[in-house]
Amino acid sequence: MKVIFKTSYDNDIDLHEDGWARGRIALLVVVMAALPFLVGEYYLAEAANTLIWSLAGMGLMVLVGHTGQASLGHAAFLAIGAYTDVALMNIGVPWIISFPLAGLATGLFGALVAIPAVRMSGIYLAIATLALFVIVEEMVILLEPITGGVGGLMAPSIEIFGVNFDRYTNLNNFYWLCLAVVVAVTWLYANLLRSPTGRSFLAVRDSEVSARALGINITRTRALAFGLSCGMTGLAGSLLGHYIAYFNYELFSVFISINLLLVVTIGGLGFIQGAFMGAILITAVPQLIAILRGTVNDLTGIDLSVLPGLDTLIFSAILIGFIIYEPAGLWGRWLKTRVWFQLFPLARRDMFRRQKSYLKTERQR
């Protein structure tokens, strides 16, 4: 096992554990930036879609993975981000301004509704967010002059300093734009977790009783986490609107919220990397199912496309399997595998036994 010898406090506050970790991330970013030269347009579009889902997954991870709050209505904040961005661009606001404003508006809306909502917890908070999703969906239909109502909106082309970033005419530029946004948000997110605010999020998640004893304002901390989560999700919604190009309220269904929960749960709750691994899975599985359908049809003549809900069935089976056998998700499984190889042949099976995450003070809640 690798041992890092720290010689100063700068090593403790460094975002990366050593130079090798920093180099690996830099290499990954370079490879991702070079992807348009390595793959075709179809796979590049799927990569852009994965980046958008990763951004939305990080937004939900703030709430579920790092603050311990449940949400079944995050598709509503995707919708708010998308509609706000397009509405601002339709009145002449450039994208470079409308994009952060969309995230800010979504975050403020989320913080406002969080003030009464975060006083609830568990299944009650999940039901409250689901009810909020229904309200937002009805508001989209009622505000037809702004949102286009049932008909929807066409997202204008993105132009920054004369450079076009349209998803259909300049896919390479749009992909690089999504990559730049995701890298920037990931860097800010990782630094947030190292700040006093981020540590208060983790304290509230692990034990509200202990956090309150340390002087942390539980309601304010949870409301702040809710607002930040909604703001990041709103940014993802803005990019998603431009990725789809033409959308209406049906795009942001409750199944999107469920898929976002799949992203953070299967990827690994409490890990930023889990949002990326979950997004890769959630975007890759439909493609694998399509390939499987074609292969089975070619080999046996059985047309699986006539089976309704096959995608949902497979996603549900994957989720149940992870909850039962690997609640730490894909990233948790990778960490266990890495530790096993580092300790081999001294690794023991018992060292990965599941631990109770609650404290004695939490057992009666």
KAGIBEL-V418366 format. One record per residue. RES is the residue in one small letter. PHI is phi as a letter, one per 40 degrees, with the letter a starting at -180 (999 if undefined). Layout:
RES|PHI, RES|PHI
This chain:
m|999, k|c, v|b, i|b, f|c, k|c, t|b, s|a, y|c, d|c, n|c, d|c, i|c, d|c, l|c, h|b, e|c, d|a, g|c, w|c, a|c, r|c, g|c, r|c, i|c, a|c, l|c, l|c, v|c, v|c, v|c, m|c, a|c, a|c, l|d, p|d, f|c, l|b, v|b, g|c, e|c, y|c, y|c, l|c, a|c, e|c, a|c, a|c, n|c, t|c, l|c, i|c, w|c, s|c, l|c, a|c, g|c, m|c, g|c, l|c, m|c, v|d, l|c, v|c, g|c, h|b, t|b, g|g, q|b, a|c, s|a, l|b, g|b, h|c, a|c, a|c, f|c, l|c, a|c, i|c, g|c, a|c, y|c, t|c, d|c, v|c, a|c, l|c, m|c, n|c, i|c, g|h, v|c, p|c, w|c, i|c, i|b, s|c, f|c, p|c, l|c, a|c, g|c, l|c, a|c, t|c, g|c, l|c, f|c, g|c, a|c, l|c, v|c, a|c, i|d, p|c, a|c, v|c, r|c, m|c, s|a, g|g, i|c, y|c, l|c, a|c, i|c, a|c, t|c, l|c, a|c, l|c, f|c, v|c, i|c, v|c, e|c, e|c, m|c, v|c, i|c, l|c, l|c, e|d, p|d, i|c, t|c, g|g, g|g, v|c, g|c, g|g, l|b, m|b, a|c, p|c, s|c, i|c, e|b, i|b, f|f, g|g, v|c, n|c, f|b, d|c, r|c, y|c, t|c, n|b, l|c, n|d, n|c, f|c, y|c, w|c, l|c, c|c, l|c, a|c, v|c, v|c, v|c, a|c, v|c, t|c, w|c, l|c, y|c, a|c, n|c, l|c, l|c, r|c, s|c, p|d, t|c, g|c, r|c, s|c, f|d, l|c, a|c, v|c, r|c, d|c, s|a, e|c, v|c, s|c, a|c, r|c, a|c, l|c, g|g, i|c, n|c, i|c, t|c, r|c, t|c, r|c, a|c, l|c, a|c, f|c, g|c, l|c, s|c, c|c, g|c, m|c, t|c, g|c, l|c, a|c, g|c, s|c, l|c, l|c, g|c, h|c, y|c, i|c, a|g, y|b, f|a, n|b, y|c, e|c, l|c, f|b, s|c, v|c, f|c, i|c, s|c, i|c, n|c, l|c, l|c, l|c, v|d, v|c, t|c, i|c, g|c, g|h, l|c, g|g, f|b, i|c, q|c, g|c, a|c, f|c, m|c, g|c, a|c, i|c, l|c, i|c, t|c, a|c, v|d, p|d, q|c, l|c, i|c, a|c, i|c, l|c, r|d, g|c, t|c, v|c, n|c, d|c, l|c, t|b, g|g, i|c, d|c, l|c, s|c, v|c, l|c, p|c, g|g, l|c, d|c, t|c, l|c, i|c, f|c, s|c, a|c, i|c, l|c, i|c, g|c, f|c, i|c, i|c, y|b, e|a, p|c, a|c, g|g, l|c, w|c, g|c, r|c, w|c, l|c, k|c, t|c, r|c, v|c, w|c, f|c, q|c, l|c, f|d, p|c, l|c, a|c, r|b, r|c, d|c, m|c, f|b, r|c, r|c, q|b, k|c, s|c, y|c, l|c, k|c, t|c, e|c, r|c, q|c, r|c
